Amino acid sequence: MGLNHSLAKADIASLLTKEKINFKVLGASKEVLLISSETTINPEDFINSSGGTVKIIKITDEFLTKDFPENFLEKLSKDFFNQKLKFGVSIYHLGGKIKKIGKILGSAYFLARKIKKTLAKNRTKSAFLKNKHRFLSSAAVQKGIFSENGVEFAFLVSEEKVFTGITSVIQDFESYSFRDWNRPAKPTGSGMLPPKLAKTLINLAGKDNESVILDPFCGSGTIVQELILNGYKNIIAGDISEKAISSAKQNINWLRKKYPNYTVDVKFFQGDARQLSKIFPKNSIDAIVTEPFLGSPKTKHFSEKDFKEQIFNLERLYLSSFNEFIKVLKRDGIVTIIFPVFKKGNHLFFLEILEQIKKIGFRQKSFLPEFVDAKLINLNLTERNSILYYREDQTILREILIFAL
């Protein structure tokens, strides 16, 4: 899944729904999401569009857990032959009590050895990449297996069944890192919006590529660049800061040179998000995808009074912006947005404005389509039905929310 399994699952469900792909959730955990679909999904296209998907595994078979791995190895000896093979093994927990399946979960190295011996009996020479953990990272698969035309065997383990498969494709982590750290105009401080999260925000909006998408707090243009790479054609970006607009333009010009297949023009404006209705016509925007100002990064030195003052100012900024959002959005408009959450010790300080936003005319939207079993997919939601995105060392957390008209 990625850094945040809840966002990754919501991202997948939103992307599949946007592409009108019918699917059924068969199982889920913090590590994997198992789905079935009668529609053929192009794994390369899907993983490039997704922000949270790290690997796509094509399930080839399923076996009873109580008979594993003997049942798998018997099938392997009949089905898998090669002159020479480099392979790896990843084992994922699909759900169930660890006591019942712990032996399988901890057997990556031993399972790899058994696969090697089974292949050898069929005169197939092989070598395997040794695991540091029970599943291999994308970097390990790319550098240690795919670079040698090898195969990663993946095993999804539940109490009743083990689903076996082959990894089809992995996330292009090098491309994300490249455009995050190599762009010419980088924002200062530790609160840079990761491109993967920006892409997830876009997918959560669920709008097609012809839709008009607005980021009124564009900063250095991270959301804009991911909109471009995801094929959106009508992109508007603005910020109150002249420096931010200059940085965003510089980064987008750089992006076009590095990714020449993406030539869409972006409409930039310098202006205050609290005055959008003076800039755009009524009902002219399909979705707003944005991360506004999140506050001072020096919160570890804040007193409770400092927190309350900063939260008060941010609440005014966000509410004033939502009062303008509703004026420019179409009737089926969507807002995917990040709120700041301040952390002081073990206490979290939220922006307490959800009820005011509802009074403006918005409703808080679910992260999942109605037909998805929310209990089965098991998102880790706050009491506010939001998702938190953060690292343990951060003092300002990101709260992901979706609003609809």
VEXSE-792359 format. One record per residue (C-alpha): x, z negated, y negated; residue in three letters. Coordinates in nm, 3 decimals. Example, Ala and Ser with C-alpha at 12.3 -4.5 7.8 and 13.67 -1.06 7.14 Angstrom:
<sites>
{{1.230; -0.780; 0.450}; Ala}
{{1.367; -0.714; 0.106}; Ser}
</sites>
This chain:
<sites>
{{0.000; 0.000; 0.000}; Met}
{{0.213; -0.051; -0.316}; Gly}
{{0.284; -0.351; -0.534}; Leu}
{{-0.089; -0.439; -0.556}; Asn}
{{-0.299; -0.365; -0.247}; His}
{{-0.631; -0.408; -0.431}; Ser}
{{-0.544; -0.150; -0.695}; Leu}
{{-0.405; 0.082; -0.429}; Ala}
{{-0.731; 0.070; -0.230}; Lys}
{{-0.944; 0.118; -0.542}; Ala}
{{-0.720; 0.407; -0.647}; Asp}
{{-0.765; 0.579; -0.308}; Ile}
{{-1.142; 0.530; -0.305}; Ala}
{{-1.177; 0.659; -0.662}; Ser}
{{-0.960; 0.963; -0.597}; Leu}
{{-1.146; 1.058; -0.279}; Leu}
{{-1.481; 1.015; -0.455}; Thr}
{{-1.365; 1.226; -0.751}; Lys}
{{-1.261; 1.503; -0.513}; Glu}
{{-1.603; 1.477; -0.340}; Lys}
{{-1.443; 1.388; -0.007}; Ile}
{{-1.675; 1.190; 0.219}; Asn}
{{-1.490; 0.914; 0.400}; Phe}
{{-1.546; 0.601; 0.604}; Lys}
{{-1.336; 0.287; 0.596}; Val}
{{-1.239; 0.187; 0.951}; Leu}
{{-1.014; -0.103; 0.865}; Gly}
{{-0.811; -0.260; 0.587}; Ala}
{{-0.553; -0.526; 0.515}; Ser}
{{-0.303; -0.609; 0.243}; Lys}
{{-0.073; -0.350; 0.403}; Glu}
{{-0.286; -0.052; 0.505}; Val}
{{-0.618; 0.121; 0.453}; Leu}
{{-0.753; 0.311; 0.755}; Leu}
{{-1.010; 0.580; 0.682}; Ile}
{{-1.170; 0.872; 0.860}; Ser}
{{-1.299; 1.193; 0.705}; Ser}
{{-1.437; 1.521; 0.834}; Glu}
{{-1.276; 1.690; 0.533}; Thr}
{{-0.915; 1.799; 0.570}; Thr}
{{-0.704; 1.615; 0.313}; Ile}
{{-0.380; 1.772; 0.194}; Asn}
{{-0.138; 1.477; 0.217}; Pro}
{{0.114; 1.615; -0.035}; Glu}
{{-0.149; 1.683; -0.300}; Asp}
{{-0.320; 1.350; -0.241}; Phe}
{{-0.011; 1.132; -0.261}; Ile}
{{0.104; 1.312; -0.576}; Asn}
{{-0.233; 1.239; -0.739}; Ser}
{{-0.249; 0.878; -0.623}; Ser}
{{-0.076; 0.598; -0.809}; Gly}
{{-0.080; 0.336; -0.535}; Gly}
{{-0.033; 0.521; -0.207}; Thr}
{{0.316; 0.473; -0.064}; Val}
{{0.274; 0.654; 0.268}; Lys}
{{0.013; 0.872; 0.433}; Ile}
{{-0.001; 0.838; 0.811}; Ile}
{{-0.187; 1.081; 1.035}; Lys}
{{-0.342; 0.885; 1.320}; Ile}
{{-0.280; 1.058; 1.652}; Thr}
{{-0.417; 0.808; 1.902}; Asp}
{{-0.552; 0.460; 1.960}; Glu}
{{-0.486; 0.212; 2.240}; Phe}
{{-0.611; -0.127; 2.349}; Leu}
{{-0.393; -0.399; 2.204}; Thr}
{{-0.378; -0.590; 2.532}; Lys}
{{-0.211; -0.293; 2.707}; Asp}
{{0.031; -0.204; 2.427}; Phe}
{{0.302; -0.064; 2.426}; Pro}
{{0.290; 0.054; 2.787}; Glu}
{{-0.015; 0.272; 2.725}; Asn}
{{0.153; 0.432; 2.423}; Phe}
{{0.486; 0.491; 2.599}; Leu}
{{0.314; 0.661; 2.890}; Glu}
{{0.141; 0.901; 2.653}; Lys}
{{0.462; 0.950; 2.457}; Leu}
{{0.655; 1.056; 2.767}; Ser}
{{0.404; 1.335; 2.823}; Lys}
{{0.352; 1.449; 2.464}; Asp}
{{0.677; 1.413; 2.274}; Phe}
{{0.980; 1.622; 2.361}; Phe}
{{1.267; 1.741; 2.148}; Asn}
{{1.628; 1.842; 2.187}; Gln}
{{1.740; 1.575; 1.943}; Lys}
{{1.536; 1.332; 1.740}; Leu}
{{1.602; 1.083; 1.460}; Lys}
{{1.312; 0.842; 1.431}; Phe}
{{1.200; 0.516; 1.280}; Gly}
{{0.931; 0.260; 1.361}; Val}
{{0.692; 0.085; 1.122}; Ser}
{{0.437; -0.173; 1.236}; Ile}
{{0.151; -0.274; 1.005}; Tyr}
{{-0.101; -0.557; 1.029}; His}
{{-0.449; -0.404; 1.018}; Leu}
{{-0.629; -0.736; 1.045}; Gly}
{{-0.697; -1.011; 1.294}; Gly}
{{-0.535; -1.339; 1.386}; Lys}
{{-0.157; -1.337; 1.380}; Ile}
{{-0.145; -1.560; 1.690}; Lys}
{{-0.305; -1.282; 1.897}; Lys}
{{-0.099; -0.992; 1.767}; Ile}
{{0.216; -1.161; 1.636}; Gly}
{{0.423; -1.049; 1.934}; Lys}
{{0.351; -0.684; 1.855}; Ile}
{{0.404; -0.729; 1.481}; Leu}
{{0.750; -0.867; 1.540}; Gly}
{{0.861; -0.601; 1.787}; Ser}
{{0.974; -0.310; 1.565}; Ala}
{{1.335; -0.308; 1.690}; Tyr}
{{1.241; -0.362; 2.055}; Phe}
{{0.969; -0.098; 2.036}; Leu}
{{1.219; 0.149; 1.891}; Ala}
{{1.452; 0.080; 2.183}; Arg}
{{1.170; 0.138; 2.432}; Lys}
{{1.080; 0.468; 2.261}; Ile}
{{1.445; 0.575; 2.281}; Lys}
{{1.461; 0.491; 2.654}; Lys}
{{1.133; 0.671; 2.722}; Thr}
{{1.256; 0.983; 2.543}; Leu}
{{1.585; 0.966; 2.731}; Ala}
{{1.399; 0.975; 3.064}; Lys}
{{1.261; 1.310; 2.951}; Asn}
{{1.606; 1.433; 2.851}; Arg}
{{1.538; 1.395; 2.481}; Thr}
{{1.838; 1.267; 2.289}; Lys}
{{1.739; 1.034; 2.008}; Ser}
{{1.862; 0.778; 1.759}; Ala}
{{1.655; 0.539; 1.553}; Phe}
{{1.684; 0.379; 1.211}; Leu}
{{1.715; 0.004; 1.248}; Lys}
{{1.457; -0.204; 1.064}; Asn}
{{1.534; -0.480; 0.818}; Lys}
{{1.162; -0.560; 0.826}; His}
{{0.879; -0.456; 1.055}; Arg}
{{0.800; -0.156; 0.840}; Phe}
{{1.037; 0.086; 0.667}; Leu}
{{1.036; 0.144; 0.293}; Ser}
{{0.972; 0.488; 0.144}; Ser}
{{1.337; 0.506; 0.040}; Ala}
{{1.453; 0.426; 0.394}; Ala}
{{1.223; 0.689; 0.543}; Val}
{{1.329; 0.953; 0.292}; Gln}
{{1.703; 0.892; 0.312}; Lys}
{{1.735; 0.786; 0.675}; Gly}
{{1.472; 0.993; 0.856}; Ile}
{{1.308; 1.275; 0.658}; Phe}
{{1.645; 1.395; 0.526}; Ser}
{{1.740; 1.462; 0.889}; Glu}
{{1.406; 1.623; 0.983}; Asn}
{{1.316; 1.309; 1.174}; Gly}
{{0.991; 1.129; 1.250}; Val}
{{0.850; 0.792; 1.156}; Glu}
{{0.621; 0.642; 1.420}; Phe}
{{0.362; 0.414; 1.260}; Ala}
{{0.152; 0.150; 1.436}; Phe}
{{-0.153; -0.018; 1.283}; Leu}
{{-0.229; -0.333; 1.480}; Val}
{{-0.563; -0.512; 1.498}; Ser}
{{-0.686; -0.767; 1.752}; Glu}
{{-0.861; -0.505; 1.963}; Glu}
{{-0.670; -0.183; 1.902}; Lys}
{{-0.339; -0.034; 1.803}; Val}
{{-0.372; 0.289; 1.605}; Phe}
{{-0.064; 0.508; 1.643}; Thr}
{{0.039; 0.786; 1.409}; Gly}
{{0.310; 0.987; 1.242}; Ile}
{{0.398; 0.949; 0.873}; Thr}
{{0.305; 1.277; 0.704}; Ser}
{{0.439; 1.217; 0.355}; Val}
{{0.581; 0.941; 0.136}; Ile}
{{0.547; 0.869; -0.235}; Gln}
{{0.795; 1.052; -0.457}; Asp}
{{0.952; 0.729; -0.580}; Phe}
{{1.248; 0.912; -0.731}; Glu}
{{1.023; 1.117; -0.960}; Ser}
{{0.841; 0.805; -1.083}; Tyr}
{{1.170; 0.632; -1.153}; Ser}
{{1.309; 0.941; -1.324}; Phe}
{{1.028; 0.979; -1.573}; Arg}
{{1.006; 0.606; -1.630}; Asp}
{{1.373; 0.547; -1.713}; Trp}
{{1.506; 0.888; -1.817}; Asn}
{{1.255; 0.981; -2.085}; Arg}
{{1.423; 0.989; -2.424}; Pro}
{{1.199; 0.747; -2.616}; Ala}
{{1.146; 0.425; -2.422}; Lys}
{{0.946; 0.130; -2.556}; Pro}
{{1.144; -0.187; -2.618}; Thr}
{{1.077; -0.510; -2.434}; Gly}
{{0.976; -0.590; -2.076}; Ser}
{{0.614; -0.482; -2.095}; Gly}
{{0.651; -0.111; -2.026}; Met}
{{0.348; 0.039; -1.853}; Leu}
{{0.464; 0.168; -1.511}; Pro}
{{0.375; 0.535; -1.448}; Pro}
{{0.218; 0.443; -1.111}; Lys}
{{-0.019; 0.201; -1.283}; Leu}
{{-0.098; 0.458; -1.552}; Ala}
{{-0.193; 0.708; -1.282}; Lys}
{{-0.413; 0.450; -1.112}; Thr}
{{-0.596; 0.380; -1.439}; Leu}
{{-0.665; 0.753; -1.469}; Ile}
{{-0.802; 0.774; -1.115}; Asn}
{{-1.025; 0.470; -1.167}; Leu}
{{-1.201; 0.657; -1.448}; Ala}
{{-1.317; 0.909; -1.185}; Gly}
{{-1.342; 1.201; -1.425}; Lys}
{{-1.263; 1.562; -1.331}; Asp}
{{-0.975; 1.757; -1.481}; Asn}
{{-1.195; 1.937; -1.736}; Glu}
{{-1.305; 1.609; -1.894}; Ser}
{{-1.195; 1.500; -2.239}; Val}
{{-0.973; 1.194; -2.194}; Ile}
{{-0.864; 0.974; -2.485}; Leu}
{{-0.587; 0.715; -2.505}; Asp}
{{-0.620; 0.554; -2.851}; Pro}
{{-0.327; 0.314; -2.792}; Phe}
{{-0.086; 0.571; -2.651}; Cys}
{{0.242; 0.398; -2.737}; Gly}
{{0.528; 0.605; -2.596}; Ser}
{{0.286; 0.822; -2.396}; Gly}
{{0.299; 0.695; -2.036}; Thr}
{{-0.071; 0.752; -1.969}; Ile}
{{-0.052; 1.091; -2.141}; Val}
{{0.235; 1.208; -1.921}; Gln}
{{0.048; 1.109; -1.603}; Glu}
{{-0.267; 1.285; -1.726}; Leu}
{{-0.059; 1.600; -1.771}; Ile}
{{0.097; 1.574; -1.425}; Leu}
{{-0.246; 1.512; -1.270}; Asn}
{{-0.374; 1.839; -1.412}; Gly}
{{-0.598; 1.719; -1.696}; Tyr}
{{-0.652; 1.986; -1.960}; Lys}
{{-0.822; 1.807; -2.251}; Asn}
{{-0.604; 1.515; -2.355}; Ile}
{{-0.618; 1.326; -2.684}; Ile}
{{-0.366; 1.056; -2.773}; Ala}
{{-0.340; 0.834; -3.076}; Gly}
{{-0.182; 0.519; -3.209}; Asp}
{{-0.181; 0.328; -3.534}; Ile}
{{0.200; 0.340; -3.534}; Ser}
{{0.372; 0.650; -3.669}; Glu}
{{0.679; 0.557; -3.462}; Lys}
{{0.471; 0.543; -3.144}; Ala}
{{0.327; 0.889; -3.207}; Ile}
{{0.675; 1.026; -3.269}; Ser}
{{0.800; 0.867; -2.945}; Ser}
{{0.505; 0.999; -2.745}; Ala}
{{0.555; 1.353; -2.874}; Lys}
{{0.925; 1.335; -2.797}; Gln}
{{0.854; 1.219; -2.441}; Asn}
{{0.590; 1.484; -2.379}; Ile}
{{0.821; 1.760; -2.503}; Asn}
{{1.086; 1.626; -2.264}; Trp}
{{0.830; 1.617; -1.981}; Leu}
{{0.741; 1.984; -2.032}; Arg}
{{1.107; 2.081; -2.000}; Lys}
{{1.154; 1.878; -1.683}; Lys}
{{0.819; 1.985; -1.531}; Tyr}
{{0.776; 2.342; -1.664}; Pro}
{{0.466; 2.410; -1.450}; Asn}
{{0.267; 2.169; -1.669}; Tyr}
{{0.209; 2.326; -2.010}; Thr}
{{-0.111; 2.162; -2.136}; Val}
{{-0.125; 2.089; -2.509}; Asp}
{{-0.200; 1.732; -2.615}; Val}
{{-0.391; 1.658; -2.934}; Lys}
{{-0.216; 1.373; -3.115}; Phe}
{{-0.347; 1.170; -3.406}; Phe}
{{-0.223; 0.873; -3.601}; Gln}
{{-0.506; 0.632; -3.659}; Gly}
{{-0.664; 0.295; -3.593}; Asp}
{{-0.867; 0.259; -3.270}; Ala}
{{-1.105; 0.041; -3.473}; Arg}
{{-1.204; 0.350; -3.674}; Gln}
{{-1.245; 0.611; -3.401}; Leu}
{{-1.591; 0.714; -3.518}; Ser}
{{-1.435; 0.837; -3.842}; Lys}
{{-1.197; 1.060; -3.645}; Ile}
{{-1.413; 1.195; -3.358}; Phe}
{{-1.772; 1.317; -3.337}; Pro}
{{-2.036; 1.112; -3.162}; Lys}
{{-2.059; 1.164; -2.781}; Asn}
{{-1.741; 1.375; -2.769}; Ser}
{{-1.523; 1.178; -2.525}; Ile}
{{-1.570; 1.157; -2.145}; Asp}
{{-1.335; 0.866; -2.076}; Ala}
{{-1.100; 0.629; -2.250}; Ile}
{{-0.796; 0.529; -2.046}; Val}
{{-0.571; 0.290; -2.230}; Thr}
{{-0.351; -0.016; -2.256}; Glu}
{{-0.389; -0.173; -2.603}; Pro}
{{-0.149; -0.423; -2.756}; Phe}
{{-0.098; -0.709; -2.509}; Leu}
{{0.047; -0.967; -2.744}; Gly}
{{0.385; -1.127; -2.797}; Ser}
{{0.624; -1.127; -2.500}; Pro}
{{0.764; -1.465; -2.607}; Lys}
{{0.477; -1.665; -2.459}; Thr}
{{0.698; -1.903; -2.260}; Lys}
{{0.779; -2.072; -2.592}; His}
{{0.418; -2.085; -2.706}; Phe}
{{0.219; -2.402; -2.758}; Ser}
{{-0.149; -2.414; -2.667}; Glu}
{{-0.226; -2.361; -3.036}; Lys}
{{-0.011; -2.045; -3.036}; Asp}
{{-0.199; -1.915; -2.731}; Phe}
{{-0.537; -1.975; -2.887}; Lys}
{{-0.434; -1.804; -3.212}; Glu}
{{-0.296; -1.498; -3.032}; Gln}
{{-0.598; -1.475; -2.800}; Ile}
{{-0.833; -1.499; -3.099}; Phe}
{{-0.656; -1.210; -3.275}; Asn}
{{-0.651; -0.996; -2.961}; Leu}
{{-1.018; -1.064; -2.892}; Glu}
{{-1.101; -0.934; -3.240}; Arg}
{{-0.887; -0.622; -3.181}; Leu}
{{-1.047; -0.545; -2.844}; Tyr}
{{-1.405; -0.611; -2.956}; Leu}
{{-1.362; -0.398; -3.269}; Ser}
{{-1.224; -0.119; -3.050}; Ser}
{{-1.515; -0.139; -2.805}; Phe}
{{-1.756; -0.117; -3.099}; Asn}
{{-1.593; 0.219; -3.175}; Glu}
{{-1.559; 0.330; -2.812}; Phe}
{{-1.936; 0.331; -2.768}; Ile}
{{-1.980; 0.557; -3.071}; Lys}
{{-1.752; 0.836; -2.945}; Val}
{{-1.813; 0.821; -2.570}; Leu}
{{-2.066; 1.041; -2.393}; Lys}
{{-2.364; 0.879; -2.223}; Arg}
{{-2.184; 0.865; -1.888}; Asp}
{{-1.859; 0.757; -2.052}; Gly}
{{-1.604; 0.535; -1.880}; Ile}
{{-1.340; 0.297; -2.012}; Val}
{{-1.052; 0.193; -1.787}; Thr}
{{-0.849; -0.060; -1.976}; Ile}
{{-0.590; -0.334; -1.947}; Ile}
{{-0.652; -0.679; -2.093}; Phe}
{{-0.369; -0.931; -2.137}; Pro}
{{-0.374; -1.258; -1.945}; Val}
{{-0.136; -1.526; -2.070}; Phe}
{{0.035; -1.751; -1.819}; Lys}
{{0.148; -2.102; -1.913}; Lys}
{{0.265; -2.299; -1.610}; Gly}
{{-0.013; -2.265; -1.353}; Asn}
{{-0.281; -2.196; -1.612}; His}
{{-0.412; -1.849; -1.705}; Leu}
{{-0.562; -1.771; -2.046}; Phe}
{{-0.806; -1.475; -2.046}; Phe}
{{-0.974; -1.286; -2.328}; Leu}
{{-1.324; -1.433; -2.314}; Glu}
{{-1.512; -1.130; -2.446}; Ile}
{{-1.685; -0.979; -2.143}; Leu}
{{-2.032; -1.091; -2.251}; Glu}
{{-1.978; -0.956; -2.603}; Gln}
{{-1.873; -0.620; -2.458}; Ile}
{{-2.193; -0.612; -2.252}; Lys}
{{-2.396; -0.683; -2.566}; Lys}
{{-2.230; -0.383; -2.732}; Ile}
{{-2.383; -0.168; -2.456}; Gly}
{{-2.128; -0.152; -2.175}; Phe}
{{-2.161; -0.269; -1.817}; Arg}
{{-1.870; -0.375; -1.602}; Gln}
{{-1.819; -0.120; -1.326}; Lys}
{{-1.720; -0.190; -0.967}; Ser}
{{-1.381; -0.075; -0.838}; Phe}
{{-1.546; 0.077; -0.530}; Leu}
{{-1.824; 0.332; -0.477}; Pro}
{{-2.150; 0.183; -0.347}; Glu}
{{-2.116; 0.326; 0.005}; Phe}
{{-1.785; 0.146; 0.072}; Val}
{{-1.811; -0.187; 0.256}; Asp}
{{-1.658; -0.425; 0.000}; Ala}
{{-1.614; -0.703; 0.259}; Lys}
{{-1.424; -0.475; 0.496}; Leu}
{{-1.191; -0.336; 0.230}; Ile}
{{-1.137; -0.690; 0.092}; Asn}
{{-1.015; -0.648; -0.266}; Leu}
{{-0.849; -0.947; -0.426}; Asn}
{{-1.071; -0.987; -0.734}; Leu}
{{-1.077; -1.257; -0.998}; Thr}
{{-1.393; -1.452; -1.077}; Glu}
{{-1.439; -1.196; -1.356}; Arg}
{{-1.445; -0.912; -1.097}; Asn}
{{-1.117; -0.779; -1.231}; Ser}
{{-0.779; -0.710; -1.068}; Ile}
{{-0.458; -0.872; -1.187}; Leu}
{{-0.134; -0.676; -1.186}; Tyr}
{{0.188; -0.870; -1.237}; Tyr}
{{0.523; -0.989; -1.115}; Arg}
{{0.584; -1.358; -1.057}; Glu}
{{0.830; -1.385; -1.347}; Asp}
{{0.591; -1.240; -1.606}; Gln}
{{0.423; -1.455; -1.870}; Thr}
{{0.177; -1.182; -1.973}; Ile}
{{-0.023; -1.046; -1.680}; Leu}
{{-0.224; -0.726; -1.683}; Arg}
{{-0.597; -0.751; -1.609}; Glu}
{{-0.752; -0.422; -1.497}; Ile}
{{-1.118; -0.363; -1.588}; Leu}
{{-1.359; -0.069; -1.578}; Ile}
{{-1.657; -0.036; -1.811}; Phe}
{{-1.936; 0.221; -1.810}; Ala}
{{-2.228; 0.309; -2.036}; Leu}
</sites>
